[in-house]
Amino acid sequence: MIVKPLGNRLLTKKIEMEAKTKSGIILDGKAVEKSCIAEVIEVGTGDNVRNFNIGDKVLYARHHGIISVVDEVKYLILRDDECLAVVYEEE
């Protein structure tokens, strides 16, 4: 099934945080903070979503967006104004 967001919406997938530190320490489930970063899978047709590209990682406010399950895959649909920033990896 293909999902195409409408208007100024983005189809994203949440990125789960590592449960292990860089030094190799495994963290308890309660110690791992819920990630508010998602990867853009598909971009809507609205004018305001031109700032986003497929593959971008976006920071969004907690409790925003609509969770939807399609073909057993969990997606998060966000409006463009619910995205706070685009996240880049350090080089």
Contacts in CASP RR format, 6 or more apart in sequence:
PFRMAT RR
TARGET T0000
AUTHOR 0000-0000-0000
METHOD contacts of the structure
MODEL  1
MIVKPLGNRLLTKKIEMEAKTKSGIILDGKAVEKSCIAEVIEVGTGDNVR
NFNIGDKVLYARHHGIISVVDEVKYLILRDDECLAVVYEEE
1 70 0 8 1.000
1 71 0 8 1.000
3 11 0 8 1.000
3 42 0 8 1.000
3 68 0 8 1.000
3 70 0 8 1.000
3 75 0 8 1.000
4 11 0 8 1.000
4 42 0 8 1.000
4 44 0 8 1.000
5 11 0 8 1.000
5 42 0 8 1.000
5 43 0 8 1.000
5 44 0 8 1.000
5 77 0 8 1.000
6 44 0 8 1.000
6 45 0 8 1.000
7 44 0 8 1.000
7 45 0 8 1.000
7 46 0 8 1.000
7 49 0 8 1.000
8 44 0 8 1.000
8 46 0 8 1.000
8 47 0 8 1.000
8 48 0 8 1.000
8 49 0 8 1.000
8 79 0 8 1.000
8 80 0 8 1.000
8 81 0 8 1.000
9 44 0 8 1.000
9 49 0 8 1.000
9 77 0 8 1.000
9 78 0 8 1.000
9 79 0 8 1.000
9 80 0 8 1.000
10 40 0 8 1.000
10 42 0 8 1.000
10 43 0 8 1.000
10 44 0 8 1.000
10 49 0 8 1.000
10 52 0 8 1.000
10 58 0 8 1.000
10 77 0 8 1.000
10 78 0 8 1.000
10 79 0 8 1.000
10 80 0 8 1.000
10 83 0 8 1.000
11 40 0 8 1.000
11 41 0 8 1.000
11 42 0 8 1.000
11 43 0 8 1.000
11 44 0 8 1.000
11 75 0 8 1.000
11 77 0 8 1.000
12 38 0 8 1.000
12 39 0 8 1.000
12 40 0 8 1.000
12 41 0 8 1.000
12 58 0 8 1.000
12 60 0 8 1.000
12 75 0 8 1.000
12 76 0 8 1.000
12 77 0 8 1.000
12 78 0 8 1.000
13 38 0 8 1.000
13 39 0 8 1.000
13 41 0 8 1.000
13 73 0 8 1.000
13 74 0 8 1.000
13 75 0 8 1.000
13 76 0 8 1.000
14 35 0 8 1.000
14 37 0 8 1.000
14 38 0 8 1.000
14 74 0 8 1.000
14 76 0 8 1.000
15 35 0 8 1.000
15 37 0 8 1.000
15 38 0 8 1.000
15 39 0 8 1.000
15 57 0 8 1.000
16 35 0 8 1.000
17 32 0 8 1.000
17 33 0 8 1.000
17 34 0 8 1.000
17 35 0 8 1.000
18 32 0 8 1.000
19 26 0 8 1.000
19 27 0 8 1.000
19 29 0 8 1.000
19 32 0 8 1.000
20 26 0 8 1.000
20 27 0 8 1.000
21 27 0 8 1.000
34 62 0 8 1.000
36 59 0 8 1.000
36 60 0 8 1.000
36 61 0 8 1.000
36 62 0 8 1.000
37 57 0 8 1.000
37 58 0 8 1.000
37 59 0 8 1.000
37 60 0 8 1.000
37 87 0 8 1.000
38 57 0 8 1.000
38 58 0 8 1.000
38 60 0 8 1.000
38 76 0 8 1.000
38 78 0 8 1.000
39 55 0 8 1.000
39 56 0 8 1.000
39 57 0 8 1.000
39 58 0 8 1.000
40 52 0 8 1.000
40 53 0 8 1.000
40 54 0 8 1.000
40 55 0 8 1.000
40 56 0 8 1.000
40 57 0 8 1.000
40 58 0 8 1.000
41 54 0 8 1.000
41 55 0 8 1.000
41 75 0 8 1.000
42 54 0 8 1.000
43 49 0 8 1.000
43 52 0 8 1.000
43 53 0 8 1.000
43 54 0 8 1.000
48 80 0 8 1.000
48 81 0 8 1.000
49 80 0 8 1.000
51 80 0 8 1.000
51 86 0 8 1.000
52 58 0 8 1.000
52 80 0 8 1.000
52 83 0 8 1.000
52 86 0 8 1.000
56 86 0 8 1.000
57 86 0 8 1.000
57 87 0 8 1.000
57 88 0 8 1.000
58 78 0 8 1.000
58 83 0 8 1.000
58 84 0 8 1.000
58 85 0 8 1.000
58 86 0 8 1.000
58 87 0 8 1.000
59 83 0 8 1.000
59 84 0 8 1.000
59 85 0 8 1.000
59 86 0 8 1.000
59 87 0 8 1.000
60 76 0 8 1.000
60 78 0 8 1.000
60 82 0 8 1.000
60 83 0 8 1.000
60 84 0 8 1.000
61 82 0 8 1.000
61 84 0 8 1.000
64 78 0 8 1.000
64 79 0 8 1.000
64 82 0 8 1.000
65 76 0 8 1.000
65 77 0 8 1.000
65 78 0 8 1.000
65 79 0 8 1.000
65 82 0 8 1.000
66 76 0 8 1.000
66 77 0 8 1.000
67 74 0 8 1.000
67 75 0 8 1.000
67 76 0 8 1.000
67 77 0 8 1.000
68 74 0 8 1.000
68 75 0 8 1.000
68 76 0 8 1.000
68 77 0 8 1.000
69 75 0 8 1.000
END
